[in-house]
Amino acid sequence: MIAVIAVVFPESVPDWVKHPLTAAGVVVIAGGLVIDHFRALRRNARAAQELAEWGVSALESGRNADALYGLEESTKIYRRLARINAARFEPGLAMSLMNLGAAYRRAGRDADALSVSEESVEIRRRLAADNPGFFEHLAMSAANLGVSYLDVGRDADALSISEESVTIYRKLAAGNPYFQTDLAWSLTNLGALYGTSARGSDALHTLEEAVDIWRRLAAEDPAPFEPDLATSLTNLGVVYRSVDRDADAMNVSEECVKIQRRLSATNGELFEPDLASSLANLALCYTKVDRDTDALRTLEESTEIYQRQYDSGHRSSSFLRDMEKAQRYLATVERNIKATKLWEEFDTAPRGREKGRDLT
């Protein structure tokens, strides 16, 4: 303890410590402690970063339990480090919190996802106020927070924060093509929100812009960008349906399903839930153009996938909502087809008259 005091508060050291021989020993001890301290910081920082990277990798490959463990442990370490040196470690803490929010959403822990996502935005706002270089990270956290707001029914907050994210990314992309990917991603989220807010024209314009960007990126490098293209196509199909552009809705929905079949063949755990959702959307398109048999076949496949993914542990709120909607819609289509068959049987049956009364 004396060694630490000697380094930090030399004026408070007792006289006996100031003796040349004693003081030399104290400095040596203090130097060793300081070196050990910084070595420990470096070790902890490296551990936090490695845990965060492992957690993100697990999240991207659909290993939800591993993702949660890695990102929660990373966040704990970064919190401790940020209390010691905020300037150095708060950026890492904000990134870990953002990714942890995504893992919580995947696990259906919407309240936890919202809490850590709000904290991530709060930290990055503060950092961006002092250093414009952090606006890129603020936009990323804002987009993720928008998803969390939507999950808990705070649509107005989701719309506001998502518009902020798009505004930031537009400025960044105007000066650097690298940010086109982030702009397209934030446009996709914003377009979906406009759609749920009954702002059809804004949704259409925003999603068509997003799809144009994703098409260009996927044409150059399909592997990283086709999943995002598929998501944007799904949302665009929903908006086309809402404005009665049924043929356009069916075309983009069929394109989306084709992409997601290919993706699911390589990683079903990660991509099958999106395939199930896209199949349900395609079924809606088929019913709008009177292709009920195709709708029934598509919905049966969708609900089979949902059940398989549910059995394997998918429990996020959005997944459960989509699964329930697909099951309800399947029952509706089955009833409609049965009713149609009954009507056709009745309509083709021989007609007769009894005492001048039309039996039909």
NORHUKA-V511215 format. One line per field, one symbol per residue. phi: phi as a letter, one per 40 degrees, with the letter a starting at -180 (. if undefined). psi: psi as a letter, one per 20 degrees, with the letter a starting at -180 (. if undefined). burial: b if it has 16 or more other ideal C-beta (glycine too) atoms within 10 Angstrom, else e. A space follows every 10 residues. Layout:
phi->???
psi->???
burial->???
//
This chain:
phi->.cccccccbc ccccccccdd cccccccccc cccccccccc cccccccccc cccccccccc cgcccccccc cccdcdcccc ccccacdcbc dccccccccc dccccccgcc cccccccccc cdcccccccc adcccdcccc cccccdccdc cbgccccccc ccccccdccc ccccbaddcd cccccccccc cccdcccgbd cccccccccc cdcccccccc acdcbcdccc cccdcccccd ccbgcccccc cccccccccc ccccccacdc bcdccdcccc ccccccccbg bccccccccc cccccdcccc cchcbccccc cccccccccd cccccccccc cccccccccd cabbfgbccc
psi->ghgghhggmh ijpqhhhipg gghghggggg ggggghghgg gggggggggh hgggggghgh jjnggggggg hgggggghgg hhhgnghhih ghgggggghh ggggghjjmh ggggghhhhg ggghggghhh oiiihghghg hgghhhgggh hjjmhghggg hhhggggghg gghhioihjh ghggghhggg ghghgijkmg gggggghhgg hgghggghhh ngghihghgg ghhghhgggg ghjkmggggh ghhhgghggh ggghhhnhhg ihhhggghgg hhhggghikk mhghgggghg gghggggghg hijpjqghgh ghggghgghg hggggggghg gggggghiqp qrqoljpoh.
burial->eebebbeeee eebeeebeee ebeeebeeeb eeeeeeeeee beebbeebbe bbebbbebbe ebbbebbbbb bbbbbebbee bbeeeeeebb bbbbbbbbbb bbbbbbbbbb ebbbbbbbbb bebbeebbee eeebbbbbbb bbbbbbbbbb beeeeebbbe bbbbbbebbe ebbeeeeebb bbbbbbbbbb bbbbbeeebe ebbbebbebb bebbeebbee eeeebbbbbb bbbbbbbbbb beeebbebbb ebbebbbebb eebbeeebeb bbbbbbbbbb bbbbbbbeee ebebbbebbb bbbebbeebe eeebebbbbe ebbeebbebb eebeeeeeee eeeeeeeeee eeeeeeeeee
//
